[in-house]
């Protein structure tokens, strides 16, 4: 999903046509998952990638056809072969991918910019692409509003969110009723590709010290919207954190009411100021968060909480045990722990060997 957030930013600046390449199906294993995408520009530049380098030149060549005809096309690539002459070029990904190429002109850019507005507001949007000619698509916001050139089949789309998110149903076809003449009604099965676009994940970094800088940079590159919270305005600024999305300046009791924390949010407490960290932890500990990490040794966290028992949902000390020795490596360990929580079932961790001085 973070691929598309990068493409959003590129589309905001691009005024000429481009081609969007999206993996719509994966058979077996592949370098990138279904939904991964890249943008190919007319000047030959690209944003993102779909392979370790074996497909990009081929896709650029195919994109030229799409630029000329304006017609979307689907291409199938077998990456399982390990010879130098195969698409896999020795990478041995052991899978087949289907890639949809579609031209993004002015009308499409307007649609994708509207999509970005909704995502920036925290609204999930479902994209439904019709995969038989002529290719077409529509977007459905979670509130039921829809937009895009395709009006879609005569079907209630509100159920699609629940089917995809809760029931984990893989939808490949939709039924459309077509009226022939004045009496006959024919039911047609339409092949479709569905992609659920979600807002950026949020990471709140409590503390604007120097050791927060590599973490903010790493989080931004991994698709997080990063907010810095600190009472020191001279530290919490774009001068020190150019990749941060926003800054909240003030003491904990001033900043906390400005945030509506959600169960998908991530928070790391790392101001290294004992009283400020204690105030933040007191405010945050009752919230349902995806991740709440506290920098420093467990004994310090116990003193912050005023108890010998640290709740299981608080990660202390924050970060996986990789033997991190400096702020850059600690940032990697924290980011790895956050990503592990997103993509793998939660596991209790060994306590890291490293600790930061008080």
KEKOLLO-917369 format. One record per residue (C-alpha): residue number from 1; x, y, z. Coordinates in nm, 4 decimals, decimal comma. Example, Ala and Ser with C-alpha at 12.3 -4.5 7.8 and 13.67 -1.06 7.14 Angstrom:
   gunu          u          v          w
      1     1,2300    -0,4500     0,7800
      2     1,3670    -0,1060     0,7140
# end
This chain:
   gunu          u          v          w
      1     0,0000     0,0000     0,0000
      2     0,2843     0,2383     0,0671
      3     0,3675     0,2130    -0,3059
      4     0,0556     0,4064    -0,3894
      5     0,1170     0,6758    -0,1308
      6     0,4461     0,7479    -0,3103
      7     0,2629     0,7572    -0,6419
      8     0,0074     1,0039    -0,5011
      9     0,2860     1,2501    -0,4327
     10     0,4230     1,2054    -0,7843
     11     0,0809     1,2529    -0,9453
     12     0,0374     1,5834    -0,7617
     13     0,3381     1,7213    -0,9502
     14     0,2954     1,5466    -1,2872
     15     0,1112     1,7400    -1,5584
     16     0,1727     1,5017    -1,8480
     17     0,0298     1,1554    -1,9079
     18     0,1771     0,8554    -1,7305
     19     0,1140     0,4811    -1,7052
     20     0,0218     0,3066    -1,3811
     21     0,1424    -0,0547    -1,3555
     22    -0,0344    -0,2642    -1,0893
     23     0,0120    -0,6283    -0,9914
     24    -0,3457    -0,7565    -0,9973
     25    -0,2747    -1,1265    -0,9443
     26     0,0098    -1,3388    -0,8067
     27     0,0366    -1,7135    -0,8619
     28     0,2913    -1,8650    -0,6267
     29     0,5477    -1,6285    -0,4751
     30     0,6810    -1,3015    -0,6106
     31     0,9062    -1,0106    -0,5130
     32     0,6064    -0,7796    -0,4604
     33     0,2510    -0,8652    -0,3539
     34    -0,0809    -0,8116    -0,5270
     35    -0,1694    -0,4430    -0,5178
     36     0,1908    -0,3266    -0,5564
     37     0,2270    -0,0612    -0,8238
     38     0,4666     0,1711    -1,0017
     39     0,4272     0,4818    -1,2153
     40     0,5951     0,5128    -1,5557
     41     0,6404     0,8681    -1,6879
     42     0,6660     0,9771    -2,0501
     43     1,0246     1,0924    -2,0028
     44     1,1273     0,7380    -1,9040
     45     1,1449     0,7987    -1,5298
     46     0,9621     0,5727    -1,2849
     47     0,8263     0,5867    -0,9316
     48     0,8440     0,2567    -0,7438
     49     0,9208    -0,0900    -0,8782
     50     0,7544    -0,4288    -0,9179
     51     1,0559    -0,6591    -0,9345
     52     1,4238    -0,6752    -0,8360
     53     1,4971    -0,5175    -1,1739
     54     1,4050    -0,7926    -1,4178
     55     1,0758    -0,6438    -1,5422
     56     1,1136    -0,2680    -1,5360
     57     1,2638    -0,2228    -1,8842
     58     1,0065    -0,4600    -2,0319
     59     0,7259    -0,2670    -1,8631
     60     0,8621     0,0605    -1,9981
     61     0,8449    -0,0883    -2,3484
     62     0,4893    -0,2073    -2,2924
     63     0,3973     0,1326    -2,1489
     64     0,4858     0,2951    -2,4811
     65     0,2012     0,1006    -2,6420
     66    -0,0385     0,2214    -2,3728
     67     0,0785     0,5820    -2,4215
     68     0,0064     0,5543    -2,7956
     69    -0,3268     0,3728    -2,7855
     70    -0,4612     0,4911    -2,4498
     71    -0,5943     0,1378    -2,3970
     72    -0,5270    -0,0532    -2,0766
     73    -0,3644    -0,3945    -2,1104
     74    -0,2826    -0,6913    -1,8885
     75     0,0493    -0,8740    -1,9216
     76     0,1488    -1,2064    -1,7661
     77     0,5065    -1,2754    -1,6532
     78     0,6422    -1,6107    -1,5401
     79     0,9206    -1,5402    -1,2884
     80     0,9720    -1,9024    -1,1871
     81     1,2397    -1,9786    -1,4444
     82     1,5938    -1,9327    -1,3165
     83     1,7838    -1,9025    -1,6434
     84     1,9378    -1,5731    -1,7499
     85     1,7033    -1,5654    -2,0501
     86     1,3869    -1,5847    -1,8427
     87     1,1885    -1,2981    -1,6888
     88     1,3162    -1,4111    -1,3506
     89     1,6744    -1,3687    -1,4737
     90     1,8018    -1,6059    -1,2099
     91     1,6093    -1,4536    -0,9194
     92     1,3928    -1,7658    -0,8939
     93     1,0848    -1,5938    -0,7490
     94     0,8877    -1,9118    -0,8218
     95     0,5721    -1,7313    -0,9249
     96     0,3633    -1,5776    -1,2009
     97     0,2397    -1,2193    -1,1866
     98    -0,0306    -1,0434    -1,3877
     99     0,0327    -0,6723    -1,4398
    100    -0,2305    -0,4189    -1,5447
    101    -0,1024    -0,1144    -1,7350
    102    -0,3391     0,1830    -1,7583
    103    -0,2825     0,5340    -1,8889
    104    -0,3266     0,8177    -1,6407
    105    -0,4406     1,1297    -1,8232
    106    -0,5884     1,4533    -1,6900
    107    -0,9250     1,2978    -1,6069
    108    -0,7621     1,0099    -1,4220
    109    -0,5342     1,2472    -1,2310
    110    -0,8424     1,4350    -1,1076
    111    -0,9933     1,1078    -0,9857
    112    -0,6746     1,0011    -0,8062
    113    -0,6398     1,3447    -0,6468
    114    -0,9915     1,3094    -0,5096
    115    -0,8929     0,9676    -0,3790
    116    -0,5970     1,1251    -0,2004
    117    -0,8221     1,3886    -0,0397
    118    -1,0411     1,1148     0,1057
    119    -0,7450     0,9132     0,2325
    120    -0,5946     1,2256     0,3920
    121    -0,9234     1,2604     0,5812
    122    -0,8864     0,9051     0,7132
    123    -1,1517     0,7524     0,4852
    124    -1,1042     0,4065     0,3341
    125    -1,1777     0,3790    -0,0379
    126    -1,2439     0,0670    -0,2444
    127    -1,1273     0,0670    -0,6069
    128    -1,3139    -0,1630    -0,8472
    129    -1,1524    -0,2144    -1,1870
    130    -1,3380    -0,3897    -1,4700
    131    -1,0915    -0,6184    -1,6460
    132    -1,2626    -0,6868    -1,9775
    133    -1,2705    -0,4376    -2,2593
    134    -1,3191    -0,1564    -2,2402
    135    -1,1321    -0,1366    -1,9087
    136    -1,2967     0,0951    -1,6584
    137    -1,3018     0,1664    -1,2867
    138    -1,4940     0,3214    -0,9996
    139    -1,4121     0,4205    -0,6421
    140    -1,6403     0,3640    -0,3438
    141    -1,5775     0,5472    -0,0157
    142    -1,6657     0,3631     0,3040
    143    -1,9573     0,6036     0,3572
    144    -2,1123     0,4666     0,0370
    145    -2,0353     0,7586    -0,1936
    146    -1,8855     0,6599    -0,5271
    147    -1,6959     0,8385    -0,8018
    148    -1,5085     0,7542    -1,1179
    149    -1,5972     0,6918    -1,4820
    150    -1,7572     0,3457    -1,4379
    151    -2,1025     0,3451    -1,2796
    152    -2,0695    -0,0237    -1,2096
    153    -2,3186    -0,3108    -1,2175
    154    -2,6638    -0,2980    -1,0592
    155    -2,5380    -0,4151    -0,7219
    156    -2,5181    -0,2754    -0,3697
    157    -2,1470    -0,2111    -0,3101
    158    -2,1699    -0,1352     0,0615
    159    -2,1295    -0,5066     0,1400
    160    -1,7952    -0,5241    -0,0392
    161    -1,6078    -0,3557     0,2457
    162    -1,7294    -0,6106     0,4971
    163    -1,6691    -0,9006     0,2611
    164    -1,3108    -0,7927     0,1954
    165    -1,2107    -0,6733     0,5437
    166    -1,4003    -0,9010     0,7824
    167    -1,4830    -1,2119     0,5837
    168    -1,1596    -1,2027     0,3800
    169    -1,3518    -1,3004     0,0677
    170    -1,1586    -1,2822    -0,2576
    171    -1,3880    -1,1256    -0,5158
    172    -1,2955    -1,1761    -0,8810
    173    -1,6331    -1,1321    -1,0556
    174    -1,9449    -0,9207    -1,0168
    175    -2,2839    -0,9833    -1,1717
    176    -2,4397    -0,7214    -1,3970
    177    -2,7876    -0,7317    -1,5438
    178    -2,8186    -0,6110    -1,9005
    179    -3,1486    -0,5317    -2,0703
    180    -3,1723    -0,6499    -2,4296
    181    -3,4444    -0,4753    -2,6234
    182    -3,7463    -0,4076    -2,4052
    183    -3,8074    -0,7416    -2,2368
    184    -3,5095    -0,9712    -2,2137
    185    -3,2717    -0,9425    -1,9172
    186    -2,9336    -1,1127    -1,9356
    187    -2,7027    -1,1646    -1,6345
    188    -2,3375    -1,1073    -1,7183
    189    -2,0400    -1,2047    -1,5014
    190    -1,7781    -0,9290    -1,5082
    191    -1,4149    -1,0035    -1,4186
    192    -1,2946    -0,7385    -1,1736
    193    -0,9969    -0,6446    -0,9611
    194    -1,0631    -0,4946    -0,6176
    195    -0,8132    -0,2920    -0,4189
    196    -0,8859    -0,1405    -0,0791
    197    -0,6952     0,1836    -0,0265
    198    -0,6395     0,2831     0,3346
    199    -0,5007     0,6062     0,4827
    200    -0,1376     0,6144     0,5849
    201    -0,0617     0,4464     0,9150
    202     0,0033     0,6983     1,1899
    203     0,3118     0,7106     1,4112
    204     0,3275     0,9600     1,6982
    205     0,6808     1,0232     1,8199
    206     0,6840     1,1681     2,1712
    207     1,0112     1,3554     2,1916
    208     1,2139     1,5553     1,9402
    209     1,5645     1,4586     2,0455
    210     1,8409     1,3748     1,7992
    211     1,7826     1,0012     1,8396
    212     1,4276     1,0462     1,7051
    213     1,5524     1,1731     1,3691
    214     1,6552     0,8390     1,2136
    215     1,3324     0,6777     1,3367
    216     1,1166     0,9503     1,1800
    217     1,3056     0,9188     0,8516
    218     1,2749     0,5408     0,8495
    219     0,9050     0,5505     0,9374
    220     0,8305     0,8023     0,6608
    221     1,0061     0,5821     0,4054
    222     0,7927     0,2905     0,5225
    223     0,4699     0,4745     0,4515
    224     0,3845     0,6178     0,7935
    225     0,2370     0,9621     0,8561
    226     0,4606     1,0869     1,1366
    227     0,3595     1,3420     1,4000
    228     0,6201     1,4844     1,6393
    229     0,4955     1,5809     1,9877
    230     0,7248     1,7916     2,2071
    231     0,7147     2,0987     2,4289
    232     1,0385     2,2384     2,2799
    233     0,9521     2,4307     1,9662
    234     1,3161     2,4815     1,8709
    235     1,3599     2,1025     1,8412
    236     1,0232     1,9982     1,6971
    237     1,0526     2,1581     1,3549
    238     1,0899     2,0679     0,9888
    239     1,4500     2,1873     1,0118
    240     1,5343     1,8783     1,2190
    241     1,2562     1,6517     1,0889
    242     1,2020     1,7298     0,7183
    243     1,0127     1,4026     0,6617
    244     0,7618     1,4519     0,9459
    245     0,4036     1,5275     0,8422
    246     0,3055     1,7453     1,1371
    247     0,4160     1,8857     1,4720
    248     0,2241     1,9324     1,7954
    249     0,3968     2,1712     2,0341
    250     0,3122     2,1751     2,4020
    251     0,3155     1,9811     2,7262
    252     0,1370     1,6440     2,7413
    253    -0,1872     1,7784     2,8918
    254    -0,1975     2,0431     2,6144
    255    -0,1220     1,8149     2,3193
    256    -0,3154     1,5021     2,4158
    257    -0,6648     1,6572     2,3711
    258    -0,5695     1,7539     2,0143
    259    -0,5309     1,3893     1,9090
    260    -0,8067     1,1328     1,8525
    261    -0,6101     0,8117     1,8896
    262    -0,7331     0,5059     1,6965
    263    -0,6669     0,1376     1,7461
    264    -0,4467     0,1361     1,4336
    265    -0,2148     0,4107     1,5630
    266     0,1451     0,3663     1,6768
    267     0,3127     0,5664     1,9538
    268     0,6731     0,5686     2,0761
    269     0,7634     0,7587     2,3943
    270     1,1241     0,8792     2,3736
    271     1,1625     1,2282     2,5157
    272     1,4033     1,0997     2,7874
    273     1,2475     1,3505     3,0260
    274     1,1164     1,1419     3,3161
    275     0,8247     1,3650     3,4175
    276     0,7086     1,4291     3,0587
    277     0,7300     1,0579     2,9728
    278     0,5359     0,9729     3,2892
    279     0,2604     1,2187     3,1986
    280     0,2340     1,0811     2,8453
    281     0,2290     0,7206     2,9612
    282    -0,0431     0,7990     3,2133
    283    -0,2541     0,9568     2,9387
    284    -0,1890     0,6829     2,6833
    285    -0,1998     0,3602     2,8800
    286    -0,5798     0,3305     2,8660
    287    -0,5957     0,3846     2,4888
    288    -0,6303     0,0905     2,2515
    289    -0,3312     0,1331     2,0228
    290    -0,1643    -0,0894     1,7668
    291     0,1712    -0,0157     1,9259
    292     0,2824     0,1700     2,2384
    293     0,6579     0,1605     2,2893
    294     0,8661     0,3176     2,5637
    295     1,2353     0,3900     2,5116
    296     1,4732     0,2873     2,7868
    297     1,5118    -0,0062     3,0306
    298     1,2139    -0,1864     3,1817
    299     1,3004    -0,0683     3,5299
    300     1,2543     0,2916     3,4146
    301     0,9158     0,2012     3,2621
    302     0,8121     0,0443     3,5943
    303     0,8974     0,3686     3,7694
    304     0,7094     0,5670     3,5056
    305     0,4027     0,3517     3,5698
    306     0,4505     0,3418     3,9456
    307     0,4119    -0,0372     3,9468
    308     0,6206    -0,3507     3,9128
    309     0,3910    -0,4939     3,6454
    310     0,4231    -0,3643     3,2912
    311     0,1069    -0,4368     3,0859
    312     0,1614    -0,6732     2,7933
    313     0,0429    -0,4118     2,5434
    314     0,3305    -0,1774     2,6365
    315     0,6537    -0,2585     2,4516
    316     0,9354    -0,1949     2,6947
    317     1,2078    -0,1495     2,6085
    318     1,0907    -0,0580     2,2596
    319     1,2560    -0,2423     1,9711
    320     1,3548    -0,5947     1,8718
    321     1,6700    -0,7437     2,0162
    322     1,9184    -0,6960     1,7328
    323     2,2040    -0,5791     1,9539
    324     2,1498    -0,2162     1,8499
    325     2,4304     0,0124     1,9663
    326     2,3455     0,3621     1,8372
    327     2,0459     0,5750     1,7438
    328     2,0357     0,4586     1,3799
    329     2,0376     0,0911     1,4785
    330     1,7841     0,1507     1,7563
    331     1,5575     0,3146     1,4970
    332     1,5847    -0,0002     1,2844
    333     1,4983    -0,2206     1,5838
    334     1,1896    -0,0126     1,6695
    335     1,0705     0,0029     1,3098
    336     1,1213    -0,3724     1,2747
    337     0,9105    -0,4335     1,5852
    338     0,6314    -0,2105     1,4541
    339     0,6334    -0,3817     1,1130
    340     0,6412    -0,7251     1,2745
    341     0,3262    -0,6328     1,4649
    342     0,1585    -0,5347     1,1377
    343     0,2477    -0,8411     0,9353
    344     0,2881    -1,1216     1,1891
    345     0,0906    -1,2410     1,4926
    346     0,2021    -1,0771     1,8150
    347     0,4742    -1,2677     1,9954
    348     0,6315    -1,1986     2,3291
    349     0,9863    -1,0863     2,2851
    350     1,3145    -1,1523     2,4517
    351     1,4217    -0,8416     2,6381
    352     1,6794    -0,6558     2,4246
    353     2,0323    -0,6433     2,5552
    354     2,0751    -0,2727     2,4830
    355     1,9441     0,0054     2,7058
    356     1,9738     0,3799     2,6936
    357     2,1147     0,5747     2,9868
    358     1,8600     0,7710     3,1878
# end
